[in-house]
Amino acid sequence: MLSLSLKTEKGTDLRGLLTPGRCDEIKKEVLFMFEECEINTYPIDCFTIADRLYYQLRPYSSLPMVKRLKALAFDMDGYSRVEVNPQTGMNEYVIYYNDHTNQGRMRWTILHEIGHVYLGHHDNPDDSLSAIEEAEANFFAKYSIAPPPLINVAKCTSPDDVAATFDVSGEASFNIFDYYKKWMEFGPIDYEPFEIEMLQLFQAA
């Protein structure tokens, strides 16, 4: 059975669907992914992450015209699915993405789809994704593309700074910077242990 991922709100969370505890779990999954893939510089390299996790990336431009048009009709940005590798007969995760959009949006899409796979959303035999899973993938993308601890040490003071430092789209940079400000205002006074671990990984502690 093929498993598909379709984003419902691009660049934002589906508000109110994730508990603080679940958000913390996803943050730690992002850190674990960085460690597993030896990611220690930013902008975060989504292509290296996919490669090191053995997720297949397929740009829309690589598809025959008919399939490309179907992909664009299905989702303008991208989607992911489980496919059978014809050479090995084994299942593999494949991420299709629109490579004719701006770089920041493309990277967000890829990290969103990586989130679906990394969080196990495609491991369910049901081939549809719930609103909660979409919210989880959106949060995964937002946190992985520009984690607040790294925004802080990079001394970003505006959405423009976030866009330039972390290579995100203008629209996403406003959402990310808003989340960063809330993290600064309402988060713990000191870094959490997993945040310190992230800063050490990026040699920013």
N, C-alpha and C positions, 0 to 999 in steps of 0.2 A: 504494500500500500504506500502511495506517495504521501508525504507530509509537506504541507505548504505553510509558509509564513507570509502574512500580509499586514503591513502597518496600517493602523487606523488613524493615528494622529502623529504626524511627523514632527520631530524636534521637541515634543513635549511629553510629559507624563499624562496618563489617563487619571485625572485627579481623584483622590480619595479611595483608590482601589488597593493601595499597598499600605500595610501597617509599618510603623517605624522599625519594628523588629525585622520584617522582611527586607526593608531597605538596607538595614545593617548587614543582613546575610548576603545581599547582592554586592554590597561594597567589598566584603571580604572575598567573594568569588572573583571580583575584578582584580583585587590584589593577588590572589592565587594565580590568576591567568597571567598577570604581568610577570610573576616569578617563574611560572612554568615556561613562558615564552621568552624569558630573559629580556624583557622590555624595561629599559632604564633611561630613556630619553624621551623628550617630547618636542614637537607634536607626536602623539601616539601613532605608531605605524601599524595600521590595521591590516595591511597586506602581509607584513611579516608575521603578525599574530595568526592570520588564517593559514599561512604556509606552515608554521610550526605546529599548528593543531591538526594539520592534514585536512583542512576544509578546502574544498575546491572553489575557486573564484572564476565566474564566467561573466565577462562584460557583455552587455547587450550587443555591442558592435561585433562580437565574434559569432553571433547567431545568424543563420540564414534569414533572409528578409521576412519570410512568412512567420517564422518563430519569433523574430525580433518584434514584429508588429503585435503578435499575441502577447509577448512579454510586456510590452508597453501598455497594452490594453488592460492587462491583469494588474500591473502596478507600475506607475511611472518611474519609481525609484529603484525598486528591487524586491526580491523575495528569496526564500530559501526552501529547500526541500531535501528529502532523502531519496537518492537514486541508486539503482543497482549498477555497479561498474561492470560493463559487458566483458571486460578482460579477466576480472577476478571473480565475478559473481557475488562480490561482497557489497554491502550497503556502504554508501559514502554520503557525506553532507556536501551539498552544492549550494553556493550562494550566487544568485544572478543579480547583477546590478547595472544601473544605467550609467555608462561612462561618458555620456554627453551632457551631464549636468555639472554644476560647479564642484570644485574639489572638496569643499567643506561638506556639502550635502551628500556627496558620494561616500565620503569617509564615515559620516553619521549612519548612512544606510547600511554599510558593511558592518559596522560595529553593532548596530541594532540586530542584524541577522546573526552575527556571531553570538550575541546574547541569547537569542532563541536556542541556538544549538548548545551553547555552553551551559545554559541553565536546564537543559534536558527537555525542552518543550517538544522536540520532535521524537522523543522516546515513547510518547503516548501512542498507542495503536490508533486512536482517533486522529484523523488527518486534519482536524480543524483546531484553531488556536482560540483560546478564550480571551475575553477582555483583560483579565488579570495577567495573562501571559504577555499580552501586548504592552500592558503597563510595565511589567517587569523588564521586557526588552528595551523599552524606551528609557527606563531608569538606568539600565545597564549601559546603554549607549552614552547617556548624559554623563554618568559618573566615570566611565572609562576614557572618554575622549578628553575630559578636563576635570580631574578630581580636585575638589576644593583645596586640599592641602598643597597641591602643586600650583594652583592658581595663587594661593597665598604667598608661597616662596618666590613665585615669579613676579610678585608685586603688581599684579594686574589691578587697575583702578577703574576700569570701564569695560563695557561690552566690546569696544573696539580693541582693547588690549587683549581680551580673551580670544577674539577672532584671529588676531595677528599671531599670538603666541602659540595657540593650540590648533590653528588651521581649521576653524569651524565657520559655518555660514553666519551671515549677519543675524538672521532670524534666530538661529540656535544660540548665538552668543548672548543675546538678551535673556533667554531662558536660563542659560547656564550661570550668567552673572547674577541674576535674581536669586537663584538657588545658593550661590556662593555667599551673597549678602545675608541670607537667612541662616546659613551655616555659621557665619561669623557672629551674628547677633544672638541666635538661640542655641547654638551648639555648646558643648563643654568648653570650659575655659582653657584647658590643656588639650593637646592632641591625644586622641585615643590610641591604644597600643598598636592597632593595625595601621593607623595613619602614620605613626612613627616608623613602623616597618616599611611603609611605602616610601616615606621620605629617605630612609636609609638606602632603599633599593635604587632610588634616583639620585643618591648621593647629595641630598638636599637637607639632611637633618643637621 
